[in-house]
Amino acid sequence: MPHAEPLSPARPSVPLLQKPVVRIVWPFVVGALAILVGLLLSNALPGYFVYLAISAVIAAIAIMGLGVVTGSAGMIALCQLTFAAIGAWIVALMNIWHAPGGFIVWLVLGALVAGVAGILVGLPALRLRGVNLAVVTLGFAAAADVTLVQIQFPGSAQAISIDRPAMFSNDKKFFFLSIIVLVVCALIVFFLQRSRWGASWKAVAFSERGTAAAGQSVQAAKLTAFAVSAALGGVAGGLLAGQVQLPFAASFTPLQSLALYVLAIMSGAHLIDMAVFGGILWVLVPELLKRWHIPQDWGFVIFGVLGVQALTSGTSLGQGIRNLLWKRQDRRTANAALTALPPDAADDAEQIRTTTTATVDPALLSGEPVLTVEHLTVEFGALKALDDVSFSVPEASIMGLIGPNGAGKSTFVDAISGFLPKHGGRVLLGGRDLAGLSPTRRARLGLRRTFQQDRVPPLLTVGGYVRFVARRRLSAADIEETLAFFGCPPARARLSSVDVGTRRLVEVAAALLSSPRLLILDEPAAGLSHDEHLALAARLRELPQRFGVALIIIEHDLDLVRSVCPVLTVLNFGKVLATGPQDEVLANPDVVKAYMGETELLS
C-alpha cells in the first residue's frame, strides 16, 4: 500500500505581526506613538486648527462606536449623536452639581449612562432588522432631539460653562486630552474586536442561526454591540461638552447622526484607522466648503453620495484597501489541501473508494444512546413535515439520515437543534429532555450542527472562527492539528479569501473542537469535488474514535453515505421508512422505490 501523503505543504512561517507577544504589544506601541503625535500637534497647530482637530477626534470616537454596531454587528443605528447627547448631558449635570472626581470621572459616567441607553434602544434589535430597525433608531433620535430642545442642557440657561480639568484648561491642552481618550477608546475596541464579544458581533451580522448554533446568545451579541457603541457615543458627547463648554441641542440632530452613519459605512469604521479617517472627513469636508464659499449643508450631500457608492460597491474604502494589501498573503494561506488520506494515517491505510462500504460493530449499536427521538411530530398548518419519528443514536457512532427531497430531513435537524421549538414528542440528549431549551443552550450542552448554506462569517480569520465556535481555551497546536487533519488553511488565513467548500471544512473542524456529544453534519461535502468527497469520507470515519463524538450525516452523495455510515435512517414524507444496518436498509424495496422507482439504489 502507498504511504500516506502529507496533507499539505509545509506551513509558511508565522509573520512577525501574528506572533502572540507582538499581537499584544504592538497596539500599545501604536497608541503611544499616536499620543506623541498628538502632543506635537497640540504645540504646533494654530488655535483655530486645534479646535478643528478636537472636533475630528470627537467625530472619530463616535464613528468608532458606529463601527461596532454597524460595521461589525451589521445593525443599522441612526442615533449615534443621541447617545453623544446623553454623555454631554450627564457631564453638564455633574458640572452644575460640582460632583466629585472632575471632568474625567464625569466623562466615564456619561459613557456608562449612554451604554445603558444603548441597551434599551437595542432591545428592538432582538426582533427587528434592516429598514425596520433603522426607522426605530431614527425615531428615537428625533424624539430625543425634540426633548433636548425643550429641556436644554443643565446650566445652559444660566450660561454655566463646563469646567475642564486643570491640566487641560486651554484648547491645545484639551486637544492632547482628547487624543489620550481616543487612544484609550481605540485600544478597548481593538481588544474587544479580537475577543469572543467581537467574534459574536461579526458572527451575528452574517448569520443569527449560525451564531446560535455555535452556542452564542444572539441577544447578548446584539445588546453588547449596542452598549459598546452607545458608550463610545457618550464619550464623544462628553468631550464635545468639554470642548464647547456650553453644549446645545443643535449639535446633536438626527441629520448629523445620519451623516455619521454614512461616513461609517463609506470608510469602514469597524477598522480603527478608518474611523479616524472618517473623523477627519467629518471636519475637512465642511471646512473646505466654507473656504470655497459653498454652503456647508452641501457636506451632507457629499457624505450621502459617498455612502451610496459604498453600499452599491458592497465594500468600504478601508476594506477595499486591506483586500489589496492582503492579496498576496491570501494566495499563500487560503488554499485547502484535502488529500486522499489523513496526515496521520497508518502506512497500511487504504483509500476510500466509491465501492467502499462502512461496516458496523454490533457492540456500538448496544451502547448508551446519546440522542433519543420519541414520536417527533412537526406540523405546518395541515402539513405534517415530521410524523411520529422515533429512533436513537448510540454514543460514538455514525448514522446516515437520508431520503428524497422534501422528506423532512432539514425539518428534523431544525427541530432537534432548537430552531423549531414547537413540536410534538420528545428529544433527549443523553438522558436530558431538551424541551424548552434554545438552540444556544442545546449547543452548549453538546448538540452541535452545521448548515447546508454557508454560515461561516467572512470577517473572521480561520483561527478566530474556530475559537469562537469551540467556546473553550485551545492551544495553537490543537487548532493547527485539527485544521491540518481536514486540509484547512492555517489559523491566520482570512475566511473571506477561501472558497465555500473550504469554509465547510473549517465549520466541521471548529464544531469538533467544541467537544460535542453529537454533531449533525448537514451536507458537509457540498462544494467539494468527487475526489474531495472521498477524502472527506476518510476523515469522517475516524471522528467517533478520534473525538469521541456521535455523528448524524445528512448527505445526497450516496457514495459518501455508503462509505461512512454503517447505520442508516430513511425519511419519506416525514415518516421513518426504514432504519438499521446499511445493507438491510439499502436493500429494502420501499427505500429503493422511494429513491429511484424500481431501479437499484446503489450499484
DRENVEX-68339 format. One record per residue (C-alpha): residue number from 1; residue in three letters; x, y, z. Coordinates in pm, whole numbers. Layout:
BEGIN
NUM; ala; X; Y; Z;
...
//
This chain:
BEGIN
1; met; 0; 0; 0;
2; pro; 122; 351; -66;
3; his; 238; 557; 224;
4; ala; 15; 836; 343;
5; glu; 79; 1155; 164;
6; pro; 142; 1470; 362;
7; leu; -182; 1659; 389;
8; ser; -46; 1988; 274;
9; pro; 280; 2161; 203;
10; ala; 483; 2285; 495;
11; arg; 312; 2575; 658;
12; pro; 484; 2907; 600;
13; ser; 646; 3065; 899;
14; val; 423; 3285; 1110;
15; pro; 461; 3654; 1018;
16; leu; 605; 3878; 1285;
17; leu; 278; 4063; 1346;
18; gln; 98; 3730; 1400;
19; lys; 319; 3621; 1688;
20; pro; 125; 3625; 2018;
21; val; 360; 3861; 2204;
22; val; 375; 4104; 1915;
23; arg; -4; 4097; 1873;
24; ile; -41; 4211; 2234;
25; val; 238; 4468; 2240;
26; trp; 211; 4643; 1906;
27; pro; -130; 4812; 1969;
28; phe; 17; 4980; 2277;
29; val; 321; 5090; 2075;
30; val; 94; 5240; 1809;
31; gly; -112; 5407; 2083;
32; ala; 199; 5559; 2242;
33; leu; 311; 5692; 1904;
34; ala; -35; 5842; 1849;
35; ile; -15; 6020; 2185;
36; leu; 331; 6151; 2095;
37; val; 200; 6281; 1762;
38; gly; -91; 6442; 1946;
39; leu; 149; 6616; 2181;
40; leu; 349; 6753; 1890;
41; leu; 36; 6867; 1705;
42; ser; -107; 7034; 2015;
43; asn; 203; 7254; 2027;
44; ala; 243; 7308; 1653;
45; leu; -111; 7379; 1530;
46; pro; -254; 7731; 1550;
47; gly; -557; 7785; 1773;
48; tyr; -831; 7753; 1509;
49; phe; -688; 7430; 1369;
50; val; -652; 7289; 1718;
51; tyr; -1025; 7344; 1765;
52; leu; -1093; 7165; 1435;
53; ala; -862; 6883; 1539;
54; ile; -1058; 6835; 1862;
55; ser; -1377; 6810; 1656;
56; ala; -1214; 6548; 1432;
57; val; -1110; 6339; 1733;
58; ile; -1459; 6358; 1881;
59; ala; -1615; 6254; 1550;
60; ala; -1364; 5967; 1521;
61; ile; -1471; 5827; 1859;
62; ala; -1840; 5848; 1763;
63; ile; -1773; 5681; 1426;
64; met; -1567; 5413; 1600;
65; gly; -1878; 5333; 1802;
66; leu; -2079; 5302; 1482;
67; gly; -1809; 5068; 1356;
68; val; -1901; 4829; 1635;
69; val; -2279; 4823; 1593;
70; thr; -2293; 4873; 1217;
71; gly; -1957; 4766; 1076;
72; ser; -1909; 4458; 1296;
73; ala; -2258; 4358; 1415;
74; gly; -2434; 4459; 1091;
75; met; -2720; 4654; 1253;
76; ile; -2842; 4992; 1134;
77; ala; -2825; 5255; 1409;
78; leu; -2916; 5613; 1317;
79; cys; -2899; 5765; 1664;
80; gln; -2529; 5782; 1749;
81; leu; -2535; 6152; 1829;
82; thr; -2832; 6094; 2058;
83; phe; -2603; 5877; 2272;
84; ala; -2348; 6157; 2244;
85; ala; -2613; 6399; 2371;
86; ile; -2671; 6173; 2672;
87; gly; -2300; 6178; 2752;
88; ala; -2287; 6556; 2715;
89; trp; -2599; 6598; 2930;
90; ile; -2451; 6391; 3212;
91; val; -2127; 6589; 3202;
92; ala; -2322; 6916; 3212;
93; leu; -2534; 6790; 3503;
94; met; -2230; 6677; 3701;
95; asn; -2072; 7015; 3635;
96; ile; -2352; 7219; 3788;
97; trp; -2369; 6974; 4080;
98; his; -1993; 7010; 4128;
99; ala; -1980; 6632; 4152;
100; pro; -1656; 6485; 4287;
101; gly; -1396; 6336; 4053;
102; gly; -1392; 6615; 3799;
103; phe; -1431; 6605; 3422;
104; ile; -1268; 6265; 3363;
105; val; -1499; 6090; 3608;
106; trp; -1798; 6270; 3459;
107; leu; -1688; 6157; 3114;
108; val; -1680; 5792; 3224;
109; leu; -2017; 5828; 3396;
110; gly; -2167; 5977; 3081;
111; ala; -2035; 5682; 2882;
112; leu; -2192; 5435; 3125;
113; val; -2532; 5606; 3116;
114; ala; -2518; 5619; 2736;
115; gly; -2427; 5249; 2733;
116; val; -2737; 5166; 2937;
117; ala; -2945; 5375; 2697;
118; gly; -2785; 5180; 2413;
119; ile; -2904; 4853; 2564;
120; leu; -3259; 4990; 2591;
121; val; -3253; 5115; 2232;
122; gly; -3102; 4783; 2124;
123; leu; -3393; 4579; 2263;
124; pro; -3599; 4625; 1942;
125; ala; -3298; 4486; 1750;
126; leu; -3374; 4149; 1907;
127; arg; -3680; 4129; 1682;
128; leu; -3622; 4392; 1414;
129; arg; -3356; 4430; 1149;
130; gly; -3279; 4625; 836;
131; val; -3508; 4914; 749;
132; asn; -3742; 4848; 1043;
133; leu; -3457; 4883; 1291;
134; ala; -3336; 5194; 1111;
135; val; -3680; 5352; 1149;
136; val; -3686; 5273; 1521;
137; thr; -3341; 5422; 1588;
138; leu; -3415; 5727; 1374;
139; gly; -3741; 5775; 1561;
140; phe; -3553; 5760; 1890;
141; ala; -3310; 6023; 1761;
142; ala; -3596; 6251; 1655;
143; ala; -3775; 6213; 1987;
144; ala; -3455; 6286; 2178;
145; asp; -3391; 6593; 1964;
146; val; -3733; 6737; 2046;
147; thr; -3681; 6658; 2415;
148; leu; -3340; 6827; 2421;
149; val; -3483; 7142; 2263;
150; gln; -3742; 7157; 2540;
151; ile; -3531; 7074; 2845;
152; gln; -3194; 7209; 2725;
153; phe; -2866; 7105; 2879;
154; pro; -2815; 7166; 3252;
155; gly; -2661; 7506; 3309;
156; ser; -2713; 7632; 2953;
157; ala; -2988; 7877; 3052;
158; gln; -2762; 8022; 3318;
159; ala; -2459; 8015; 3087;
160; ile; -2267; 7796; 3332;
161; ser; -1967; 7676; 3139;
162; ile; -1830; 7326; 3191;
163; asp; -1506; 7312; 3383;
164; arg; -1225; 7141; 3203;
165; pro; -954; 6956; 3400;
166; ala; -699; 7197; 3539;
167; met; -418; 7029; 3344;
168; phe; -611; 7062; 3017;
169; ser; -773; 7402; 3057;
170; asn; -698; 7558; 2718;
171; asp; -775; 7424; 2370;
172; lys; -422; 7300; 2298;
173; lys; -409; 7100; 2619;
174; phe; -768; 6979; 2576;
175; phe; -676; 6852; 2231;
176; phe; -398; 6648; 2389;
177; leu; -651; 6509; 2639;
178; ser; -887; 6418; 2354;
179; ile; -603; 6229; 2183;
180; ile; -542; 6030; 2502;
181; val; -913; 5948; 2527;
182; leu; -916; 5845; 2159;
183; val; -621; 5611; 2210;
184; val; -782; 5454; 2518;
185; cys; -1109; 5401; 2328;
186; ala; -923; 5259; 2028;
187; leu; -734; 5010; 2246;
188; ile; -1057; 4898; 2414;
189; val; -1227; 4848; 2077;
190; phe; -920; 4673; 1933;
191; phe; -912; 4409; 2204;
192; leu; -1291; 4376; 2214;
193; gln; -1294; 4310; 1839;
194; arg; -1049; 4026; 1896;
195; ser; -1236; 3884; 2193;
196; arg; -1532; 3649; 2196;
197; trp; -1757; 3957; 2202;
198; gly; -1604; 4080; 1879;
199; ala; -1637; 3740; 1716;
200; ser; -2002; 3722; 1821;
201; trp; -2069; 4063; 1663;
202; lys; -1924; 3952; 1331;
203; ala; -2100; 3617; 1350;
204; val; -2443; 3764; 1421;
205; ala; -2401; 4009; 1134;
206; phe; -2354; 3718; 894;
207; ser; -2594; 3461; 1036;
208; glu; -2805; 3464; 1351;
209; arg; -2880; 3093; 1313;
210; gly; -2512; 3012; 1276;
211; thr; -2435; 3221; 1585;
212; ala; -2694; 3042; 1797;
213; ala; -2577; 2701; 1672;
214; ala; -2226; 2793; 1791;
215; gly; -2356; 2832; 2146;
216; gln; -2351; 3212; 2146;
217; ser; -2656; 3408; 2253;
218; val; -2776; 3623; 1964;
219; gln; -2945; 3857; 2211;
220; ala; -2625; 3909; 2410;
221; ala; -2426; 3973; 2092;
222; lys; -2666; 4242; 1971;
223; leu; -2708; 4415; 2307;
224; thr; -2335; 4425; 2383;
225; ala; -2272; 4578; 2040;
226; phe; -2531; 4848; 2107;
227; ala; -2394; 4906; 2458;
228; val; -2032; 4949; 2345;
229; ser; -2135; 5168; 2051;
230; ala; -2352; 5390; 2270;
231; ala; -2083; 5417; 2538;
232; leu; -1837; 5542; 2276;
233; gly; -2101; 5787; 2160;
234; gly; -2135; 5903; 2521;
235; val; -1758; 5958; 2542;
236; ala; -1771; 6164; 2223;
237; gly; -2058; 6373; 2359;
238; gly; -1880; 6432; 2690;
239; leu; -1568; 6551; 2508;
240; leu; -1781; 6778; 2291;
241; ala; -1932; 6929; 2606;
242; gly; -1584; 6995; 2736;
243; gln; -1477; 7143; 2403;
244; val; -1762; 7393; 2360;
245; gln; -1825; 7422; 2738;
246; leu; -2185; 7526; 2665;
247; pro; -2347; 7238; 2473;
248; phe; -2671; 7295; 2279;
249; ala; -2922; 7063; 2111;
250; ala; -2823; 7187; 1765;
251; ser; -2502; 6983; 1792;
252; phe; -2689; 6650; 1816;
253; thr; -2953; 6649; 1543;
254; pro; -3083; 6333; 1368;
255; leu; -2949; 6462; 1036;
256; gln; -2598; 6471; 1181;
257; ser; -2643; 6116; 1316;
258; leu; -2744; 6007; 968;
259; ala; -2435; 6174; 819;
260; leu; -2212; 5998; 1073;
261; tyr; -2370; 5664; 980;
262; val; -2299; 5727; 612;
263; leu; -1937; 5814; 690;
264; ala; -1903; 5497; 895;
265; ile; -2036; 5286; 607;
266; met; -1820; 5458; 350;
267; ser; -1494; 5449; 544;
268; gly; -1531; 5104; 704;
269; ala; -1549; 5219; 1065;
270; his; -1502; 4868; 1210;
271; leu; -1139; 4937; 1120;
272; ile; -999; 5178; 1377;
273; asp; -774; 5370; 1138;
274; met; -1068; 5425; 904;
275; ala; -1280; 5554; 1192;
276; val; -1011; 5816; 1248;
277; phe; -1013; 5889; 874;
278; gly; -1391; 5932; 891;
279; gly; -1350; 6180; 1176;
280; ile; -1107; 6382; 966;
281; leu; -1353; 6384; 675;
282; trp; -1628; 6497; 912;
283; val; -1433; 6816; 977;
284; leu; -1244; 6854; 650;
285; val; -1536; 6849; 405;
286; pro; -1737; 7134; 569;
287; glu; -1420; 7336; 622;
288; leu; -1327; 7310; 254;
289; leu; -1680; 7404; 151;
290; lys; -1661; 7711; 374;
291; arg; -1331; 7815; 221;
292; trp; -1478; 7771; -127;
293; his; -1782; 7979; -26;
294; ile; -2019; 7686; -66;
295; pro; -2295; 7633; 195;
296; gln; -2175; 7377; 447;
297; asp; -2504; 7186; 428;
298; trp; -2378; 7055; 95;
299; gly; -2144; 6843; 304;
300; phe; -2438; 6615; 385;
301; val; -2496; 6569; 12;
302; ile; -2131; 6472; -37;
303; phe; -2149; 6224; 251;
304; gly; -2467; 6081; 101;
305; val; -2304; 6026; -238;
306; leu; -2007; 5855; -73;
307; gly; -2242; 5634; 126;
308; val; -2440; 5530; -183;
309; gln; -2115; 5442; -356;
310; ala; -2008; 5226; -62;
311; leu; -2343; 5047; -43;
312; thr; -2355; 4976; -418;
313; ser; -1995; 4856; -435;
314; gly; -2052; 4613; -147;
315; thr; -1735; 4710; 35;
316; ser; -1596; 5004; 227;
317; leu; -1291; 5209; 141;
318; gly; -1091; 5064; 428;
319; gln; -1182; 4704; 348;
320; gly; -1101; 4755; -19;
321; ile; -754; 4886; 69;
322; arg; -692; 4594; 302;
323; asn; -803; 4342; 41;
324; leu; -536; 4478; -191;
325; leu; -271; 4466; 82;
326; trp; -364; 4112; 185;
327; lys; -398; 3973; -167;
328; arg; -50; 3821; -169;
329; gln; -90; 3672; 178;
330; asp; -425; 3522; 82;
331; arg; -266; 3339; -209;
332; arg; -17; 3180; 33;
333; thr; -260; 3076; 306;
334; ala; -611; 3033; 172;
335; asn; -575; 2710; -24;
336; ala; -715; 2387; 118;
337; ala; -535; 2060; 59;
338; leu; -773; 1771; 126;
339; thr; -574; 1465; 24;
340; ala; -686; 1105; -6;
341; leu; -562; 1004; 338;
342; pro; -543; 1192; 667;
343; pro; -196; 1320; 755;
344; asp; -151; 1072; 1040;
345; ala; -287; 767; 857;
346; ala; -107; 440; 911;
347; asp; 126; 307; 643;
348; asp; -119; 32; 556;
349; ala; -423; 260; 540;
350; glu; -649; 220; 239;
351; gln; -808; 500; 42;
352; ile; -1184; 540; 48;
353; arg; -1326; 447; -291;
354; thr; -1674; 459; -441;
355; thr; -1709; 87; -369;
356; thr; -1605; 117; -4;
357; thr; -1881; 15; 236;
358; ala; -1893; 106; 603;
359; thr; -1949; -184; 840;
360; val; -2091; -171; 1188;
361; asp; -1957; -318; 1509;
362; pro; -2260; -474; 1684;
363; ala; -2116; -364; 2018;
364; leu; -2152; 0; 1917;
365; leu; -2523; -38; 1849;
366; ser; -2581; -158; 2203;
367; gly; -2413; 143; 2364;
368; glu; -2591; 412; 2560;
369; pro; -2787; 647; 2330;
370; val; -2651; 999; 2303;
371; leu; -2967; 1108; 2119;
372; thr; -3315; 968; 2167;
373; val; -3603; 1087; 1950;
374; glu; -3951; 978; 2058;
375; his; -4259; 1039; 1845;
376; leu; -4124; 1365; 1700;
377; thr; -4401; 1543; 1509;
378; val; -4383; 1882; 1337;
379; glu; -4688; 2039; 1173;
380; phe; -4713; 2344; 950;
381; gly; -5085; 2400; 936;
382; ala; -5238; 2094; 777;
383; leu; -4898; 1967; 660;
384; lys; -4712; 1716; 875;
385; ala; -4346; 1775; 797;
386; leu; -4249; 1507; 1050;
387; asp; -4488; 1233; 1153;
388; asp; -4414; 1025; 1463;
389; val; -4037; 997; 1407;
390; ser; -3857; 777; 1659;
391; phe; -3503; 638; 1674;
392; ser; -3185; 663; 1881;
393; val; -2818; 727; 1811;
394; pro; -2563; 540; 2028;
395; glu; -2255; 716; 2162;
396; ala; -1952; 738; 1931;
397; ser; -2149; 604; 1634;
398; ile; -2225; 727; 1283;
399; met; -2577; 732; 1143;
400; gly; -2674; 849; 797;
401; leu; -3005; 1030; 761;
402; ile; -3118; 1009; 400;
403; gly; -3432; 1049; 198;
404; pro; -3570; 1213; -116;
405; asn; -3602; 1590; -141;
406; gly; -3886; 1707; 80;
407; ala; -3865; 1402; 304;
408; gly; -3829; 1614; 620;
409; lys; -3455; 1591; 684;
410; ser; -3399; 1966; 729;
411; thr; -3710; 1994; 946;
412; phe; -3577; 1714; 1164;
413; val; -3242; 1888; 1215;
414; asp; -3409; 2221; 1294;
415; ala; -3642; 2053; 1544;
416; ile; -3378; 1871; 1748;
417; ser; -3133; 2163; 1739;
418; gly; -3395; 2402; 1879;
419; phe; -3486; 2613; 1577;
420; leu; -3837; 2461; 1570;
421; pro; -3929; 2456; 1939;
422; lys; -4299; 2387; 1880;
423; his; -4321; 2017; 1807;
424; gly; -4473; 1703; 1945;
425; gly; -4277; 1421; 2103;
426; arg; -3951; 1431; 2295;
427; val; -3585; 1485; 2215;
428; leu; -3327; 1371; 2470;
429; leu; -2954; 1439; 2467;
430; gly; -2814; 1165; 2686;
431; gly; -3090; 1141; 2942;
432; arg; -3177; 1511; 2940;
433; asp; -3501; 1630; 2785;
434; leu; -3431; 1927; 2557;
435; ala; -3786; 2063; 2569;
436; gly; -3792; 2440; 2603;
437; leu; -3418; 2486; 2552;
438; ser; -3294; 2739; 2296;
439; pro; -3051; 2649; 2016;
440; thr; -2779; 2829; 2211;
441; arg; -2842; 2621; 2523;
442; arg; -2856; 2295; 2327;
443; ala; -2526; 2379; 2160;
444; arg; -2364; 2443; 2499;
445; leu; -2490; 2104; 2621;
446; gly; -2305; 1935; 2335;
447; leu; -2551; 1919; 2044;
448; arg; -2379; 2087; 1752;
449; arg; -2475; 2114; 1387;
450; thr; -2359; 2252; 1055;
451; phe; -2574; 2403; 782;
452; gln; -2646; 2348; 414;
453; gln; -2591; 2717; 348;
454; asp; -2268; 2897; 430;
455; arg; -2290; 3022; 790;
456; val; -1919; 3094; 843;
457; pro; -1864; 3471; 896;
458; pro; -1612; 3604; 642;
459; leu; -1487; 3887; 865;
460; leu; -1310; 3640; 1096;
461; thr; -987; 3451; 1048;
462; val; -991; 3072; 1043;
463; gly; -844; 3060; 1393;
464; gly; -1079; 3329; 1523;
465; tyr; -1380; 3135; 1398;
466; val; -1254; 2808; 1545;
467; arg; -1204; 2963; 1888;
468; phe; -1545; 3129; 1871;
469; val; -1726; 2805; 1791;
470; ala; -1522; 2592; 2030;
471; arg; -1610; 2809; 2332;
472; arg; -1308; 2680; 2525;
473; arg; -941; 2754; 2557;
474; leu; -743; 2591; 2277;
475; ser; -372; 2579; 2215;
476; ala; -237; 2686; 1878;
477; ala; -110; 2331; 1830;
478; asp; -458; 2181; 1885;
479; ile; -610; 2417; 1631;
480; glu; -342; 2361; 1369;
481; glu; -357; 1984; 1414;
482; thr; -732; 1971; 1358;
483; leu; -717; 2214; 1066;
484; ala; -442; 2006; 908;
485; phe; -650; 1690; 958;
486; phe; -922; 1841; 739;
487; gly; -686; 2007; 494;
488; cys; -793; 2356; 600;
489; pro; -586; 2673; 562;
490; pro; -378; 2784; 862;
491; ala; -539; 2967; 1153;
492; arg; -424; 3311; 1036;
493; ala; -596; 3280; 695;
494; arg; -891; 3511; 634;
495; leu; -1220; 3330; 581;
496; ser; -1322; 3587; 320;
497; ser; -1042; 3458; 97;
498; val; -1134; 3088; 100;
499; asp; -1395; 2912; -112;
500; val; -1727; 2777; 11;
501; gly; -1611; 2416; 16;
502; thr; -1314; 2503; 234;
503; arg; -1533; 2706; 470;
504; arg; -1747; 2393; 517;
505; leu; -1439; 2202; 625;
506; val; -1348; 2481; 866;
507; glu; -1703; 2469; 1003;
508; val; -1674; 2096; 1073;
509; ala; -1329; 2134; 1231;
510; ala; -1450; 2415; 1457;
511; ala; -1757; 2218; 1569;
512; leu; -1542; 1918; 1659;
513; leu; -1307; 2130; 1869;
514; ser; -1606; 2227; 2084;
515; ser; -1603; 1865; 2213;
516; pro; -1966; 1794; 2125;
517; arg; -2154; 1481; 2225;
518; leu; -2348; 1479; 1899;
519; leu; -2258; 1653; 1574;
520; ile; -2511; 1680; 1291;
521; leu; -2346; 1738; 955;
522; asp; -2592; 1877; 700;
523; glu; -2444; 1806; 357;
524; pro; -2082; 1852; 466;
525; ala; -1949; 1762; 122;
526; ala; -2138; 2034; -67;
527; gly; -1897; 2241; -271;
528; leu; -1630; 1969; -279;
529; ser; -1519; 1769; -583;
530; his; -1586; 1395; -604;
531; asp; -1230; 1311; -501;
532; glu; -1258; 1555; -211;
533; his; -1584; 1385; -112;
534; leu; -1398; 1058; -74;
535; ala; -1111; 1224; 110;
536; leu; -1362; 1378; 350;
537; ala; -1522; 1037; 397;
538; ala; -1187; 900; 517;
539; arg; -1179; 1165; 787;
540; leu; -1544; 1130; 890;
541; arg; -1497; 758; 956;
542; glu; -1229; 845; 1213;
543; leu; -1420; 1110; 1405;
544; pro; -1601; 893; 1666;
545; gln; -1277; 734; 1779;
546; arg; -1064; 1046; 1742;
547; phe; -1302; 1297; 1905;
548; gly; -1544; 1077; 2099;
549; val; -1842; 1219; 1912;
550; ala; -2154; 1064; 1762;
551; leu; -2241; 1177; 1409;
552; ile; -2561; 1218; 1213;
553; ile; -2473; 1279; 849;
554; ile; -2729; 1417; 605;
555; glu; -2591; 1388; 256;
556; his; -2716; 1339; -101;
557; asp; -2385; 1188; -216;
558; leu; -2463; 819; -167;
559; asp; -2101; 719; -226;
560; leu; -2007; 918; 83;
561; val; -2303; 784; 279;
562; arg; -2223; 425; 190;
563; ser; -1854; 461; 277;
564; val; -1907; 638; 610;
565; cys; -2243; 542; 762;
566; pro; -2285; 182; 881;
567; val; -2634; 265; 1009;
568; leu; -2899; 449; 808;
569; thr; -3237; 604; 877;
570; val; -3454; 687; 578;
571; leu; -3723; 953; 588;
572; asn; -4001; 982; 332;
573; phe; -4291; 1225; 357;
574; gly; -4196; 1294; 718;
575; lys; -4207; 932; 830;
576; val; -3935; 682; 909;
577; leu; -3935; 448; 613;
578; ala; -3655; 225; 740;
579; thr; -3376; 228; 997;
580; gly; -3098; -15; 1073;
581; pro; -2773; -152; 928;
582; gln; -2679; -7; 593;
583; asp; -2705; -326; 388;
584; glu; -3052; -403; 516;
585; val; -3183; -51; 464;
586; leu; -3045; -12; 112;
587; ala; -3189; -350; 15;
588; asn; -3535; -254; 141;
589; pro; -3769; -241; -162;
590; asp; -3962; 53; -12;
591; val; -3640; 254; 19;
592; val; -3538; 174; -338;
593; lys; -3880; 272; -465;
594; ala; -3886; 598; -267;
595; tyr; -3548; 699; -401;
596; met; -3533; 575; -755;
597; gly; -3852; 398; -852;
598; glu; -3795; 29; -923;
599; thr; -3427; 75; -1012;
600; glu; -3138; -29; -791;
601; leu; -3045; 228; -529;
602; leu; -2673; 169; -524;
603; ser; -2479; -25; -782;
//
